[in-house]
Amino acid sequence: MPQLNPNPWFYIMVTAWLTFSLIIQPKLLSFTTTNPPHNKTPTTTKISPWTWPWT
């Protein structure tokens, strides 16, 4: 069964993961978000029940 031969595929997988982990991921994580979250007190809204015209 040739699918079980890990010769070329294991090297490709390790190379891809190392490339992602060491090169691409730090570049992506260095970007700052355009809208950073901040501590804001949540406002409570008053919920009024809907008055149905047929009741």
N, CA, C, O and CB atoms as a CASP TS submission, in Angstrom:
PFRMAT TS
TARGET T0000
AUTHOR 0000-0000-0000
METHOD Language model
MODEL 1
PARENT N/A
ATOM      1  N   MET     1       0.844  -1.180   0.000  1.00  0.00           N
ATOM      2  CA  MET     1       0.000   0.000   0.000  1.00  0.00           C
ATOM      3  C   MET     1       0.892   1.248   0.000  1.00  0.00           C
ATOM      4  O   MET     1       1.571   1.499   0.996  1.00  0.00           O
ATOM      5  CB  MET     1      -0.961  -0.004   1.227  1.00  0.00           C
ATOM      6  N   PRO     2       0.913   2.017  -1.054  1.00  0.00           N
ATOM      7  CA  PRO     2       1.815   3.166  -1.114  1.00  0.00           C
ATOM      8  C   PRO     2       1.387   4.323  -0.205  1.00  0.00           C
ATOM      9  O   PRO     2       2.197   5.202   0.091  1.00  0.00           O
ATOM     10  CB  PRO     2       1.909   3.657  -2.534  1.00  0.00           C
ATOM     11  N   GLN     3       0.119   4.335   0.245  1.00  0.00           N
ATOM     12  CA  GLN     3      -0.318   5.424   1.109  1.00  0.00           C
ATOM     13  C   GLN     3       0.406   5.400   2.452  1.00  0.00           C
ATOM     14  O   GLN     3       0.545   6.439   3.098  1.00  0.00           O
ATOM     15  CB  GLN     3      -1.822   5.348   1.327  1.00  0.00           C
ATOM     16  N   LEU     4       0.868   4.226   2.876  1.00  0.00           N
ATOM     17  CA  LEU     4       1.492   4.113   4.182  1.00  0.00           C
ATOM     18  C   LEU     4       2.972   4.482   4.154  1.00  0.00           C
ATOM     19  O   LEU     4       3.620   4.470   5.200  1.00  0.00           O
ATOM     20  CB  LEU     4       1.326   2.713   4.708  1.00  0.00           C
ATOM     21  N   ASN     5       3.511   4.802   3.012  1.00  0.00           N
ATOM     22  CA  ASN     5       4.909   5.183   2.912  1.00  0.00           C
ATOM     23  C   ASN     5       5.050   6.655   3.314  1.00  0.00           C
ATOM     24  O   ASN     5       4.620   7.532   2.564  1.00  0.00           O
ATOM     25  CB  ASN     5       5.452   4.940   1.469  1.00  0.00           C
ATOM     26  N   PRO     6       5.638   6.948   4.474  1.00  0.00           N
ATOM     27  CA  PRO     6       5.708   8.332   4.932  1.00  0.00           C
ATOM     28  C   PRO     6       6.899   9.109   4.381  1.00  0.00           C
ATOM     29  O   PRO     6       7.153  10.234   4.812  1.00  0.00           O
ATOM     30  CB  PRO     6       5.756   8.357   6.420  1.00  0.00           C
ATOM     31  N   ASN     7       7.631   8.525   3.434  1.00  0.00           N
ATOM     32  CA  ASN     7       8.869   9.153   2.979  1.00  0.00           C
ATOM     33  C   ASN     7       8.699  10.586   2.497  1.00  0.00           C
ATOM     34  O   ASN     7       9.258  11.474   3.141  1.00  0.00           O
ATOM     35  CB  ASN     7       9.459   8.343   1.885  1.00  0.00           C
ATOM     36  N   PRO     8       7.983  10.889   1.430  1.00  0.00           N
ATOM     37  CA  PRO     8       7.961  12.293   1.013  1.00  0.00           C
ATOM     38  C   PRO     8       6.970  13.131   1.821  1.00  0.00           C
ATOM     39  O   PRO     8       7.193  14.324   2.025  1.00  0.00           O
ATOM     40  CB  PRO     8       7.618  12.386  -0.461  1.00  0.00           C
ATOM     41  N   TRP     9       5.875  12.515   2.284  1.00  0.00           N
ATOM     42  CA  TRP     9       4.781  13.297   2.868  1.00  0.00           C
ATOM     43  C   TRP     9       5.087  13.785   4.270  1.00  0.00           C
ATOM     44  O   TRP     9       4.644  14.865   4.661  1.00  0.00           O
ATOM     45  CB  TRP     9       3.522  12.480   2.892  1.00  0.00           C
ATOM     46  N   PHE    10       5.838  13.004   5.033  1.00  0.00           N
ATOM     47  CA  PHE    10       6.179  13.448   6.376  1.00  0.00           C
ATOM     48  C   PHE    10       7.098  14.666   6.316  1.00  0.00           C
ATOM     49  O   PHE    10       6.932  15.608   7.090  1.00  0.00           O
ATOM     50  CB  PHE    10       6.845  12.311   7.168  1.00  0.00           C
ATOM     51  N   TYR    11       8.052  14.649   5.413  1.00  0.00           N
ATOM     52  CA  TYR    11       8.959  15.790   5.252  1.00  0.00           C
ATOM     53  C   TYR    11       8.187  17.031   4.789  1.00  0.00           C
ATOM     54  O   TYR    11       8.462  18.136   5.256  1.00  0.00           O
ATOM     55  CB  TYR    11      10.083  15.451   4.241  1.00  0.00           C
ATOM     56  N   ILE    12       7.244  16.864   3.895  1.00  0.00           N
ATOM     57  CA  ILE    12       6.438  17.987   3.408  1.00  0.00           C
ATOM     58  C   ILE    12       5.578  18.547   4.536  1.00  0.00           C
ATOM     59  O   ILE    12       5.452  19.764   4.676  1.00  0.00           O
ATOM     60  CB  ILE    12       5.547  17.549   2.222  1.00  0.00           C
ATOM     61  N   MET    13       4.985  17.665   5.343  1.00  0.00           N
ATOM     62  CA  MET    13       4.137  18.118   6.445  1.00  0.00           C
ATOM     63  C   MET    13       4.962  18.871   7.490  1.00  0.00           C
ATOM     64  O   MET    13       4.544  19.926   7.967  1.00  0.00           O
ATOM     65  CB  MET    13       3.415  16.922   7.095  1.00  0.00           C
ATOM     66  N   VAL    14       6.118  18.338   7.844  1.00  0.00           N
ATOM     67  CA  VAL    14       6.958  19.006   8.836  1.00  0.00           C
ATOM     68  C   VAL    14       7.445  20.352   8.309  1.00  0.00           C
ATOM     69  O   VAL    14       7.477  21.330   9.056  1.00  0.00           O
ATOM     70  CB  VAL    14       8.154  18.118   9.214  1.00  0.00           C
ATOM     71  N   THR    15       7.817  20.415   7.058  1.00  0.00           N
ATOM     72  CA  THR    15       8.262  21.673   6.461  1.00  0.00           C
ATOM     73  C   THR    15       7.130  22.702   6.435  1.00  0.00           C
ATOM     74  O   THR    15       7.351  23.879   6.721  1.00  0.00           O
ATOM     75  CB  THR    15       8.788  21.431   5.039  1.00  0.00           C
ATOM     76  N   ALA    16       5.932  22.262   6.097  1.00  0.00           N
ATOM     77  CA  ALA    16       4.797  23.181   6.064  1.00  0.00           C
ATOM     78  C   ALA    16       4.491  23.719   7.455  1.00  0.00           C
ATOM     79  O   ALA    16       4.257  24.917   7.613  1.00  0.00           O
ATOM     80  CB  ALA    16       3.562  22.487   5.484  1.00  0.00           C
ATOM     81  N   TRP    17       4.488  22.849   8.473  1.00  0.00           N
ATOM     82  CA  TRP    17       4.190  23.295   9.830  1.00  0.00           C
ATOM     83  C   TRP    17       5.275  24.204  10.378  1.00  0.00           C
ATOM     84  O   TRP    17       4.973  25.174  11.072  1.00  0.00           O
ATOM     85  CB  TRP    17       4.011  22.104  10.745  1.00  0.00           C
ATOM     86  N   LEU    18       6.525  23.911  10.081  1.00  0.00           N
ATOM     87  CA  LEU    18       7.606  24.790  10.540  1.00  0.00           C
ATOM     88  C   LEU    18       7.537  26.149   9.845  1.00  0.00           C
ATOM     89  O   LEU    18       7.771  27.184  10.468  1.00  0.00           O
ATOM     90  CB  LEU    18       8.976  24.135  10.285  1.00  0.00           C
ATOM     91  N   THR    19       7.218  26.138   8.559  1.00  0.00           N
ATOM     92  CA  THR    19       7.075  27.400   7.840  1.00  0.00           C
ATOM     93  C   THR    19       5.950  28.233   8.435  1.00  0.00           C
ATOM     94  O   THR    19       6.100  29.437   8.644  1.00  0.00           O
ATOM     95  CB  THR    19       6.815  27.147   6.352  1.00  0.00           C
ATOM     96  N   PHE    20       4.835  27.592   8.705  1.00  0.00           N
ATOM     97  CA  PHE    20       3.707  28.314   9.296  1.00  0.00           C
ATOM     98  C   PHE    20       4.037  28.811  10.693  1.00  0.00           C
ATOM     99  O   PHE    20       3.767  29.966  11.022  1.00  0.00           O
ATOM    100  CB  PHE    20       2.471  27.424   9.342  1.00  0.00           C
ATOM    101  N   SER    21       4.619  27.945  11.519  1.00  0.00           N
ATOM    102  CA  SER    21       4.854  28.303  12.917  1.00  0.00           C
ATOM    103  C   SER    21       5.959  29.330  13.095  1.00  0.00           C
ATOM    104  O   SER    21       5.871  30.175  13.985  1.00  0.00           O
ATOM    105  CB  SER    21       5.189  27.076  13.704  1.00  0.00           C
ATOM    106  N   LEU    22       6.988  29.277  12.279  1.00  0.00           N
ATOM    107  CA  LEU    22       8.139  30.150  12.497  1.00  0.00           C
ATOM    108  C   LEU    22       8.141  31.404  11.638  1.00  0.00           C
ATOM    109  O   LEU    22       8.769  32.395  12.009  1.00  0.00           O
ATOM    110  CB  LEU    22       9.388  29.393  12.246  1.00  0.00           C
ATOM    111  N   ILE    23       7.457  31.388  10.503  1.00  0.00           N
ATOM    112  CA  ILE    23       7.519  32.536   9.598  1.00  0.00           C
ATOM    113  C   ILE    23       6.168  33.240   9.477  1.00  0.00           C
ATOM    114  O   ILE    23       6.069  34.444   9.715  1.00  0.00           O
ATOM    115  CB  ILE    23       7.994  32.092   8.221  1.00  0.00           C
ATOM    116  N   ILE    24       5.144  32.500   9.113  1.00  0.00           N
ATOM    117  CA  ILE    24       3.858  33.130   8.803  1.00  0.00           C
ATOM    118  C   ILE    24       3.110  33.561  10.062  1.00  0.00           C
ATOM    119  O   ILE    24       2.580  34.671  10.110  1.00  0.00           O
ATOM    120  CB  ILE    24       2.993  32.177   7.996  1.00  0.00           C
ATOM    121  N   GLN    25       3.060  32.710  11.073  1.00  0.00           N
ATOM    122  CA  GLN    25       2.289  33.026  12.267  1.00  0.00           C
ATOM    123  C   GLN    25       2.793  34.264  13.006  1.00  0.00           C
ATOM    124  O   GLN    25       1.961  35.088  13.388  1.00  0.00           O
ATOM    125  CB  GLN    25       2.305  31.853  13.194  1.00  0.00           C
ATOM    126  N   PRO    26       4.098  34.457  13.238  1.00  0.00           N
ATOM    127  CA  PRO    26       4.524  35.702  13.896  1.00  0.00           C
ATOM    128  C   PRO    26       4.199  36.951  13.090  1.00  0.00           C
ATOM    129  O   PRO    26       3.909  37.999  13.668  1.00  0.00           O
ATOM    130  CB  PRO    26       6.006  35.658  14.160  1.00  0.00           C
ATOM    131  N   LYS    27       4.243  36.857  11.763  1.00  0.00           N
ATOM    132  CA  LYS    27       3.893  38.022  10.948  1.00  0.00           C
ATOM    133  C   LYS    27       2.408  38.352  11.077  1.00  0.00           C
ATOM    134  O   LYS    27       2.029  39.522  11.129  1.00  0.00           O
ATOM    135  CB  LYS    27       4.252  37.774   9.474  1.00  0.00           C
ATOM    136  N   LEU    28       1.575  37.322  11.127  1.00  0.00           N
ATOM    137  CA  LEU    28       0.143  37.568  11.277  1.00  0.00           C
ATOM    138  C   LEU    28      -0.196  38.101  12.660  1.00  0.00           C
ATOM    139  O   LEU    28      -1.078  38.949  12.796  1.00  0.00           O
ATOM    140  CB  LEU    28      -0.639  36.294  11.010  1.00  0.00           C
ATOM    141  N   LEU    29       0.492  37.617  13.686  1.00  0.00           N
ATOM    142  CA  LEU    29       0.187  38.055  15.042  1.00  0.00           C
ATOM    143  C   LEU    29       0.740  39.446  15.341  1.00  0.00           C
ATOM    144  O   LEU    29       0.361  40.050  16.344  1.00  0.00           O
ATOM    145  CB  LEU    29       0.736  37.062  16.039  1.00  0.00           C
ATOM    146  N   SER    30       1.618  39.959  14.503  1.00  0.00           N
ATOM    147  CA  SER    30       2.176  41.282  14.757  1.00  0.00           C
ATOM    148  C   SER    30       1.230  42.395  14.341  1.00  0.00           C
ATOM    149  O   SER    30       1.431  43.541  14.744  1.00  0.00           O
ATOM    150  CB  SER    30       3.490  41.436  14.035  1.00  0.00           C
ATOM    151  N   PHE    31       0.216  42.103  13.556  1.00  0.00           N
ATOM    152  CA  PHE    31      -0.741  43.118  13.155  1.00  0.00           C
ATOM    153  C   PHE    31      -1.572  43.553  14.348  1.00  0.00           C
ATOM    154  O   PHE    31      -1.941  42.737  15.192  1.00  0.00           O
ATOM    155  CB  PHE    31      -1.642  42.600  12.032  1.00  0.00           C
ATOM    156  N   THR    32      -1.861  44.830  14.410  1.00  0.00           N
ATOM    157  CA  THR    32      -2.734  45.314  15.472  1.00  0.00           C
ATOM    158  C   THR    32      -4.163  45.355  14.944  1.00  0.00           C
ATOM    159  O   THR    32      -4.396  45.586  13.757  1.00  0.00           O
ATOM    160  CB  THR    32      -2.282  46.720  15.980  1.00  0.00           C
ATOM    161  N   THR    33      -5.081  45.134  15.813  1.00  0.00           N
ATOM    162  CA  THR    33      -6.481  45.160  15.399  1.00  0.00           C
ATOM    163  C   THR    33      -6.911  46.597  15.158  1.00  0.00           C
ATOM    164  O   THR    33      -6.425  47.511  15.825  1.00  0.00           O
ATOM    165  CB  THR    33      -7.386  44.491  16.460  1.00  0.00           C
ATOM    166  N   THR    34      -7.807  46.804  14.223  1.00  0.00           N
ATOM    167  CA  THR    34      -8.247  48.156  13.906  1.00  0.00           C
ATOM    168  C   THR    34      -9.204  48.696  14.961  1.00  0.00           C
ATOM    169  O   THR    34      -9.312  49.910  15.130  1.00  0.00           O
ATOM    170  CB  THR    34      -8.910  48.185  12.541  1.00  0.00           C
ATOM    171  N   ASN    35      -9.886  47.832  15.658  1.00  0.00           N
ATOM    172  CA  ASN    35     -10.825  48.260  16.686  1.00  0.00           C
ATOM    173  C   ASN    35     -10.540  47.461  17.952  1.00  0.00           C
ATOM    174  O   ASN    35     -11.215  46.464  18.204  1.00  0.00           O
ATOM    175  CB  ASN    35     -12.308  48.071  16.219  1.00  0.00           C
ATOM    176  N   PRO    36      -9.559  47.869  18.754  1.00  0.00           N
ATOM    177  CA  PRO    36      -9.211  47.085  19.933  1.00  0.00           C
ATOM    178  C   PRO    36     -10.323  47.139  20.975  1.00  0.00           C
ATOM    179  O   PRO    36     -10.963  48.177  21.145  1.00  0.00           O
ATOM    180  CB  PRO    36      -7.899  47.585  20.536  1.00  0.00           C
ATOM    181  N   PRO    37     -10.553  46.054  21.659  1.00  0.00           N
ATOM    182  CA  PRO    37     -11.601  46.054  22.689  1.00  0.00           C
ATOM    183  C   PRO    37     -11.154  46.869  23.905  1.00  0.00           C
ATOM    184  O   PRO    37      -9.962  46.941  24.204  1.00  0.00           O
ATOM    185  CB  PRO    37     -11.949  44.602  23.116  1.00  0.00           C
ATOM    186  N   HIS    38     -12.080  47.460  24.578  1.00  0.00           N
ATOM    187  CA  HIS    38     -11.774  48.215  25.781  1.00  0.00           C
ATOM    188  C   HIS    38     -12.851  47.937  26.812  1.00  0.00           C
ATOM    189  O   HIS    38     -13.941  47.458  26.497  1.00  0.00           O
ATOM    190  CB  HIS    38     -11.667  49.733  25.482  1.00  0.00           C
ATOM    191  N   ASN    39     -12.520  48.246  28.028  1.00  0.00           N
ATOM    192  CA  ASN    39     -13.470  48.003  29.113  1.00  0.00           C
ATOM    193  C   ASN    39     -14.557  49.070  29.071  1.00  0.00           C
ATOM    194  O   ASN    39     -14.292  50.258  29.252  1.00  0.00           O
ATOM    195  CB  ASN    39     -12.754  48.000  30.497  1.00  0.00           C
ATOM    196  N   LYS    40     -15.745  48.633  28.835  1.00  0.00           N
ATOM    197  CA  LYS    40     -16.876  49.541  28.773  1.00  0.00           C
ATOM    198  C   LYS    40     -17.998  48.936  29.612  1.00  0.00           C
ATOM    199  O   LYS    40     -18.292  47.745  29.509  1.00  0.00           O
ATOM    200  CB  LYS    40     -17.333  49.792  27.292  1.00  0.00           C
ATOM    201  N   THR    41     -18.601  49.746  30.418  1.00  0.00           N
ATOM    202  CA  THR    41     -19.686  49.240  31.243  1.00  0.00           C
ATOM    203  C   THR    41     -20.911  49.007  30.358  1.00  0.00           C
ATOM    204  O   THR    41     -21.301  49.885  29.588  1.00  0.00           O
ATOM    205  CB  THR    41     -20.013  50.227  32.404  1.00  0.00           C
ATOM    206  N   PRO    42     -21.505  47.845  30.467  1.00  0.00           N
ATOM    207  CA  PRO    42     -22.675  47.572  29.627  1.00  0.00           C
ATOM    208  C   PRO    42     -23.875  48.391  30.076  1.00  0.00           C
ATOM    209  O   PRO    42     -24.129  48.543  31.271  1.00  0.00           O
ATOM    210  CB  PRO    42     -23.021  46.080  29.658  1.00  0.00           C
ATOM    211  N   THR    43     -24.587  48.903  29.128  1.00  0.00           N
ATOM    212  CA  THR    43     -25.785  49.672  29.444  1.00  0.00           C
ATOM    213  C   THR    43     -26.988  48.738  29.421  1.00  0.00           C
ATOM    214  O   THR    43     -27.139  47.909  28.524  1.00  0.00           O
ATOM    215  CB  THR    43     -25.976  50.852  28.445  1.00  0.00           C
ATOM    216  N   THR    44     -27.820  48.892  30.408  1.00  0.00           N
ATOM    217  CA  THR    44     -29.025  48.073  30.462  1.00  0.00           C
ATOM    218  C   THR    44     -30.163  48.831  29.800  1.00  0.00           C
ATOM    219  O   THR    44     -30.386  50.011  30.073  1.00  0.00           O
ATOM    220  CB  THR    44     -29.386  47.697  31.927  1.00  0.00           C
ATOM    221  N   THR    45     -30.865  48.147  28.941  1.00  0.00           N
ATOM    222  CA  THR    45     -32.001  48.767  28.263  1.00  0.00           C
ATOM    223  C   THR    45     -33.294  48.314  28.927  1.00  0.00           C
ATOM    224  O   THR    45     -33.429  47.163  29.344  1.00  0.00           O
ATOM    225  CB  THR    45     -32.006  48.414  26.752  1.00  0.00           C
ATOM    226  N   LYS    46     -34.223  49.225  29.014  1.00  0.00           N
ATOM    227  CA  LYS    46     -35.514  48.897  29.605  1.00  0.00           C
ATOM    228  C   LYS    46     -36.360  48.181  28.564  1.00  0.00           C
ATOM    229  O   LYS    46     -36.601  48.698  27.473  1.00  0.00           O
ATOM    230  CB  LYS    46     -36.236  50.172  30.128  1.00  0.00           C
ATOM    231  N   ILE    47     -36.798  47.002  28.916  1.00  0.00           N
ATOM    232  CA  ILE    47     -37.612  46.215  28.000  1.00  0.00           C
ATOM    233  C   ILE    47     -39.074  46.392  28.380  1.00  0.00           C
ATOM    234  O   ILE    47     -39.490  46.062  29.491  1.00  0.00           O
ATOM    235  CB  ILE    47     -37.204  44.711  28.029  1.00  0.00           C
ATOM    236  N   SER    48     -39.833  46.913  27.450  1.00  0.00           N
ATOM    237  CA  SER    48     -41.267  47.073  27.702  1.00  0.00           C
ATOM    238  C   SER    48     -42.025  46.009  26.915  1.00  0.00           C
ATOM    239  O   SER    48     -41.666  45.731  25.771  1.00  0.00           O
ATOM    240  CB  SER    48     -41.754  48.508  27.310  1.00  0.00           C
ATOM    241  N   PRO    49     -43.032  45.423  27.477  1.00  0.00           N
ATOM    242  CA  PRO    49     -43.773  44.390  26.767  1.00  0.00           C
ATOM    243  C   PRO    49     -44.548  44.979  25.586  1.00  0.00           C
ATOM    244  O   PRO    49     -44.968  46.137  25.605  1.00  0.00           O
ATOM    245  CB  PRO    49     -44.729  43.673  27.723  1.00  0.00           C
ATOM    246  N   TRP    50     -44.717  44.170  24.594  1.00  0.00           N
ATOM    247  CA  TRP    50     -45.432  44.598  23.406  1.00  0.00           C
ATOM    248  C   TRP    50     -46.924  44.556  23.697  1.00  0.00           C
ATOM    249  O   TRP    50     -47.442  43.566  24.215  1.00  0.00           O
ATOM    250  CB  TRP    50     -45.074  43.710  22.184  1.00  0.00           C
ATOM    251  N   THR    51     -47.597  45.627  23.361  1.00  0.00           N
ATOM    252  CA  THR    51     -49.050  45.637  23.569  1.00  0.00           C
ATOM    253  C   THR    51     -49.723  45.241  22.254  1.00  0.00           C
ATOM    254  O   THR    51     -49.608  45.930  21.241  1.00  0.00           O
ATOM    255  CB  THR    51     -49.552  47.053  24.058  1.00  0.00           C
ATOM    256  N   TRP    52     -50.415  44.132  22.301  1.00  0.00           N
ATOM    257  CA  TRP    52     -51.078  43.636  21.105  1.00  0.00           C
ATOM    258  C   TRP    52     -52.446  44.313  20.952  1.00  0.00           C
ATOM    259  O   TRP    52     -53.185  44.432  21.930  1.00  0.00           O
ATOM    260  CB  TRP    52     -51.232  42.094  21.165  1.00  0.00           C
ATOM    261  N   PRO    53     -52.782  44.748  19.764  1.00  0.00           N
ATOM    262  CA  PRO    53     -54.042  45.481  19.591  1.00  0.00           C
ATOM    263  C   PRO    53     -55.285  44.619  19.763  1.00  0.00           C
ATOM    264  O   PRO    53     -56.357  45.178  19.994  1.00  0.00           O
ATOM    265  CB  PRO    53     -54.071  46.111  18.235  1.00  0.00           C
ATOM    266  N   TRP    54     -55.215  43.330  19.667  1.00  0.00           N
ATOM    267  CA  TRP    54     -56.409  42.497  19.737  1.00  0.00           C
ATOM    268  C   TRP    54     -56.648  41.891  21.107  1.00  0.00           C
ATOM    269  O   TRP    54     -57.551  41.071  21.273  1.00  0.00           O
ATOM    270  CB  TRP    54     -56.319  41.409  18.730  1.00  0.00           C
ATOM    271  N   THR    55     -55.834  42.290  22.109  1.00  0.00           N
ATOM    272  CA  THR    55     -56.083  41.719  23.441  1.00  0.00           C
ATOM    273  C   THR    55     -56.798  42.681  24.324  1.00  0.00           C
ATOM    274  O   THR    55     -57.087  42.363  25.478  1.00  0.00           O
ATOM    275  CB  THR    55     -54.798  41.302  24.098  1.00  0.00           C
TER
END
